């Protein structure tokens, strides 16, 4: 049995109300299932799946009921919504969809959620410090926080993340413990200067499943790490990775006895062929899955300047999805992109917005976006996949 403080025992008995007790029971049950000795405080929570496209009516009604009874007790950021709820209304969505999405937003804000509307909370002022314990649900944010920041989070489901937001606790197991963060396979990469890190991540996700890799032979920057990790967690369920000479905990890993894999250009090319490198002309080029960082915005601007003389062709829309803080902190880059013909999108993204009918063929630079956009449960679109430079060079 899990050890609980007197206050938590009282809360389980209803001292803080029936809804609080219901949510706390979720955490206790999850902890006991995973042999967690106790609940530990969390620094922050990140909620995913807040688009009406993914939540649906039952989830919306549950949130509305919860908002009448409980409030969040720790900083709680939220994932992209189903359209750009803060304006200017670029993303197509029906009035019915918008009304239902607003019901979700009102409930979350009433409980105390922070209006980040982003899958990259680490690009905002709510980025956690190294060593912080989190209860984050967005897979790409979880793998980044564990690997790059050095924070500690399991990949939470929607119910457990909501429960942690209200109670401020999470069960201590998995990635919260040193033994849960150890490398389980060694990856030797034959690298090159034009390595597409999103492709590498997607390939590794399929290869590894949920195993944590120790990766050699690459020299990624933080945006490369973001792209690789997000694809790894989409195509597999990898919660963390170590990169030799780069990430916080790499030097502490014991590699003897671990299975070793070689990954070269041939493996990456074969994986890319499964994503749709060729095909029809896209109806939309969409960049920013996960949400684009300031560095990625600047890179896109440089590519457009070099490839298109600072102006894209008007026949195919180009989106770059990012969050409010990145937009506010990079006015010159955003102004250049807007003048060039790019639509800079906040609060949502190409995956969670209901755009399958409006844009049946989508071109993306993200293996994560390619994974989700093609699924019928999301948009069911035909996907074309290439690097940012190739997207702009071929179709913009």
C-alpha positions, -999 to 999 in steps of 0.1 A, spaced: 0 0 0 11 35 -8 21 58 22 -1 89 24 1 119 47 -27 126 71 -39 155 48 -41 132 18 -58 105 38 -84 130 49 -88 143 13 -94 107 1 -122 105 27 -138 136 12 -124 164 33 -118 186 2 -150 175 -16 -161 145 -37 -145 156 -69 -111 162 -53 -113 127 -37 -122 112 -71 -92 127 -87 -69 118 -59 -81 82 -61 -69 82 -97 -34 90 -86 -34 65 -57 -46 37 -80 -20 46 -106 7 46 -80 -4 12 -65 -5 -3 -100 31 8 -105 44 0 -70 50 37 -62 58 41 -25 43 76 -22 29 106 -39 54 135 -45 47 172 -51 50 184 -87 65 217 -99 40 220 -128 14 201 -149 9 202 -187 -25 191 -201 -28 177 -236 -58 167 -257 -77 200 -251 -89 203 -287 -126 195 -291 -114 174 -320 -98 150 -295 -118 156 -264 -153 153 -278 -186 160 -259 -181 136 -230 -147 151 -221 -161 186 -224 -190 179 -201 -166 162 -176 -144 193 -175 -174 216 -171 -186 196 -141 -150 196 -126 -147 234 -131 -177 238 -108 -160 220 -79 -121 222 -81 -92 245 -89 -56 238 -100 -31 240 -72 1 242 -93 11 260 -125 -8 242 -153 -1 249 -189 -23 236 -218 -18 221 -252 -30 237 -285 -67 242 -289 -87 232 -321 -84 267 -336 -66 300 -329 -88 309 -300 -69 341 -293 -73 353 -329 -70 364 -356 -92 335 -368 -69 322 -396 -76 286 -390 -109 273 -405 -134 258 -381 -172 258 -380 -191 280 -356 -204 249 -338 -168 236 -334 -157 270 -321 -185 271 -295 -176 237 -282 -139 245 -281 -147 277 -261 -166 256 -236 -134 236 -230 -113 267 -228 -137 284 -203 -136 254 -180 -98 251 -181 -93 288 -174 -119 287 -146 -99 260 -129 -67 281 -132 -50 269 -164 -24 292 -179 -34 302 -215 -2 289 -232 -21 268 -258 12 252 -267 28 218 -269 62 234 -260 57 249 -226 95 248 -222 97 278 -246 77 300 -222 84 314 -188 69 282 -174 99 261 -185 109 239 -155 143 239 -139 166 209 -140 156 184 -113 119 195 -111 93 168 -109 64 173 -133 32 157 -144 32 164 -181 9 147 -207 22 160 -240 45 133 -253 69 156 -271 72 179 -240 78 149 -217 107 135 -237 122 170 -241 119 178 -204 134 145 -193 162 145 -219 172 181 -226 162 200 -195 169 173 -169 134 175 -153 115 143 -143 81 133 -157 62 103 -168 41 105 -198 8 112 -181 -27 104 -195 -54 130 -195 -71 118 -162 -38 116 -142 -25 150 -155 -58 166 -145 -57 149 -111 -21 162 -106 -31 197 -116 -58 197 -89 -39 180 -61 -4 190 -69 9 154 -66 20 125 -88 30 89 -80 68 84 -76 76 57 -101 91 54 -136 110 85 -149 108 100 -114 134 75 -102 170 71 -113 165 35 -123 137 45 -145 159 68 -166 187 44 -175 197 37 -211 183 4 -224 199 3 -259 229 19 -277 224 36 -310 255 43 -332 245 68 -359 265 74 -391 259 111 -391 261 137 -419 257 175 -420 223 172 -437 209 147 -412 171 153 -407 167 148 -370 129 143 -372 135 114 -396 161 99 -372 136 103 -343 108 86 -362 130 57 -372 142 53 -336 107 54 -323 97 25 -345 129 6 -337 129 10 -299 92 10 -288 95 23 -253 132 17 -246 155 46 -236 184 50 -261 220 61 -256 228 78 -289 263 83 -303 276 100 -334 253 130 -336 259 167 -327 224 182 -324 214 217 -312 183 222 -290 160 224 -320 174 192 -334 168 175 -300 132 188 -300 126 175 -335 142 141 -328 125 136 -295 90 145 -307 92 120 -336 107 93 -313 77 97 -289 51 97 -317 64 67 -337 72 48 -305 66 56 -268 101 66 -259 100 88 -228 137 99 -227 170 97 -246 206 103 -239 230 118 -264 267 113 -258 284 146 -249 251 165 -251 224 156 -226 225 160 -188 226 123 -178 245 107 -206 278 106 -188 263 86 -160 250 57 -182 263 22 -179 263 7 -214 278 -28 -210 255 -55 -220 230 -33 -238 218 -42 -273 236 -20 -299 221 -8 -333 237 9 -363 217 36 -380 230 51 -413 216 70 -443 200 38 -458 178 32 -427 168 69 -426 160 70 -463 139 39 -461 119 53 -432 113 86 -451 99 67 -480 71 55 -458 61 90 -450 54 103 -485 83 122 -499 66 123 -534 31 126 -545 4 152 -553 10 190 -548 0 200 -513 -29 223 -504 -10 234 -473 26 235 -461 25 234 -423 56 239 -401 57 238 -363 49 204 -349 58 207 -321 53 244 -320 82 263 -336 108 279 -315 124 313 -321 153 296 -338 130 277 -361 112 309 -370 145 325 -379 156 295 -399 123 296 -419 128 333 -426 163 326 -438 152 298 -461 125 320 -476 149 349 -481 175 326 -498 151 304 -518 123 328 -527 139 363 -524 117 370 -493 83 363 -509 65 329 -513 41 321 -541 4 328 -532 -11 295 -547 -2 273 -517 -7 284 -481 22 282 -457 16 280 -420 41 281 -391 25 272 -358 40 285 -326 29 300 -292 20 334 -280 52 341 -261 75 332 -291 54 355 -313 56 384 -288 93 380 -283 102 379 -320 83 407 -336 108 414 -364 109 377 -376 72 374 -374 67 406 -394 91 394 -420 73 360 -423 39 377 -425 51 401 -452 66 371 -471 31 355 -472 34 330 -443 5 327 -419 19 327 -384 -5 306 -363 -9 307 -325 -29 286 -301 -34 256 -324 -16 234 -349 -21 214 -381 -27 182 -361 -54 192 -337 -73 217 -359 -102 203 -380 -86 210 -413 -88 177 -431 -115 188 -455 -101 222 -462 -66 209 -468 -67 172 -479 -30 171 -489 -6 185 -464 32 189 -466 51 189 -433 87 188 -421 79 169 -389 77 131 -386 54 136 -357 30 156 -378 32 130 -405 23 103 -380 -8 120 -367 -21 139 -397 -25 108 -418 -46 90 -391 -84 90 -396 -88 97 -359 -71 131 -365 -75 145 -400 -70 116 -424 -49 137 -448 -25 126 -475 9 136 -462 40 148 -480 72 149 -460 104 168 -465 128 191 -447 119 228 -443 143 238 -471 128 212 -494 93 222 -486 100 259 -495 121 250 -525 96 226 -541 62 241 -533 63 276 -518 
